[in-house]
């Protein structure tokens, strides 16, 4: 007499994949969120020297690249259904905010 065996559930591996994806994305998006916040903070004309305008523009461009990288890293986790579609929202929101800030409100007329 044989004992019926139950097929192994992939639930453990799915949970680990979800945790790895979530931790990775939160870790790489936290600095991007800080830079986005700094870029969106209103500054007066005398708050920063005008020489810093080029650095702010460069930081915006680098942050846009970082947001695109975050979107690319999010893609495999969403495609394999480890994470849900709403994980695209934070990098998309930051990408949009940075692009609008750089396009329509350039830092100090640069």
C-alpha positions as CSV (number, residue, x, y, z in Angstrom):
1,X,0.0,0.0,0.0
2,X,1.4,3.4,-1.0
3,X,0.8,6.6,0.7
4,X,-0.6,9.3,-1.5
5,X,1.8,12.1,-2.0
6,X,0.8,15.7,-2.4
7,X,2.4,17.8,-5.1
8,X,4.8,20.4,-3.8
9,X,3.4,23.8,-3.6
10,X,5.6,26.6,-5.2
11,X,4.2,29.0,-2.6
12,X,7.5,29.2,-0.7
13,X,9.5,30.2,-3.7
14,X,6.8,32.7,-4.8
15,X,7.0,34.3,-1.4
16,X,10.7,34.6,-1.4
17,X,10.7,36.1,-5.0
18,X,8.1,38.6,-3.9
19,X,10.1,39.6,-0.8
20,X,13.3,39.9,-2.8
21,X,11.6,42.0,-5.5
22,X,9.9,44.3,-3.0
23,X,13.0,44.8,-0.9
24,X,15.2,45.5,-4.0
25,X,12.7,48.0,-5.4
26,X,12.2,49.8,-2.2
27,X,16.0,50.0,-1.7
28,X,16.7,51.4,-5.2
29,X,13.7,53.8,-5.2
30,X,14.4,55.4,-1.8
31,X,17.4,57.5,-3.1
32,X,15.4,58.4,-6.2
33,X,12.5,59.6,-4.0
34,X,14.9,61.8,-1.9
35,X,16.4,63.3,-5.1
36,X,12.9,63.9,-6.5
37,X,11.8,65.6,-3.3
38,X,14.9,67.8,-3.3
39,X,14.3,68.7,-7.0
40,X,10.7,69.7,-6.3
41,X,11.3,71.8,-3.2
42,X,10.7,75.5,-4.0
43,X,13.8,77.6,-3.7
44,X,14.0,81.4,-3.6
45,X,16.3,83.2,-6.0
46,X,19.0,83.7,-3.3
47,X,18.7,80.2,-1.8
48,X,21.4,78.7,-4.0
49,X,24.1,80.3,-6.1
50,X,23.3,80.5,-9.7
51,X,26.4,78.5,-10.5
52,X,24.6,75.5,-9.0
53,X,22.0,75.5,-11.8
54,X,24.0,73.2,-14.0
55,X,24.4,70.7,-11.1
56,X,20.7,70.7,-10.5
57,X,20.0,70.1,-14.2
58,X,22.5,67.3,-14.2
59,X,21.0,65.8,-11.1
60,X,17.6,65.9,-12.7
61,X,18.9,64.2,-15.9
62,X,20.7,61.5,-13.8
63,X,17.5,61.0,-11.8
64,X,15.5,60.5,-14.9
65,X,17.9,57.8,-16.0
66,X,17.7,56.2,-12.5
67,X,13.9,56.2,-12.7
68,X,14.1,54.5,-16.1
69,X,16.4,51.9,-14.5
70,X,13.9,51.4,-11.7
71,X,11.2,50.8,-14.3
72,X,13.4,48.2,-16.1
73,X,14.2,46.4,-12.8
74,X,10.4,46.4,-11.9
75,X,9.5,44.8,-15.3
76,X,10.7,41.2,-14.6
77,X,9.1,41.0,-11.2
78,X,5.7,42.2,-12.6
79,X,6.0,40.0,-15.7
80,X,6.5,36.9,-13.5
81,X,3.6,38.0,-11.3
82,X,5.8,38.2,-8.2
83,X,4.6,41.8,-7.8
84,X,1.5,43.6,-8.9
85,X,1.2,46.4,-11.5
86,X,1.0,49.1,-9.0
87,X,4.7,48.7,-8.4
88,X,5.2,50.7,-11.6
89,X,3.5,53.7,-10.0
90,X,6.3,55.1,-7.8
91,X,9.0,55.2,-10.5
92,X,6.6,56.5,-13.1
93,X,5.4,59.2,-10.7
94,X,8.9,60.3,-9.9
95,X,9.9,60.1,-13.6
96,X,7.0,62.3,-14.5
97,X,7.7,64.8,-11.8
98,X,11.4,65.1,-12.7
99,X,10.6,65.4,-16.4
100,X,8.0,68.2,-15.8
101,X,10.4,70.0,-13.4
102,X,13.3,69.8,-15.9
103,X,11.2,70.7,-18.9
104,X,8.9,73.4,-17.7
105,X,10.6,74.8,-14.6
106,X,14.3,74.7,-15.3
107,X,16.5,75.5,-12.3
108,X,17.4,79.2,-12.4
109,X,16.9,79.6,-16.1
110,X,19.5,77.1,-17.2
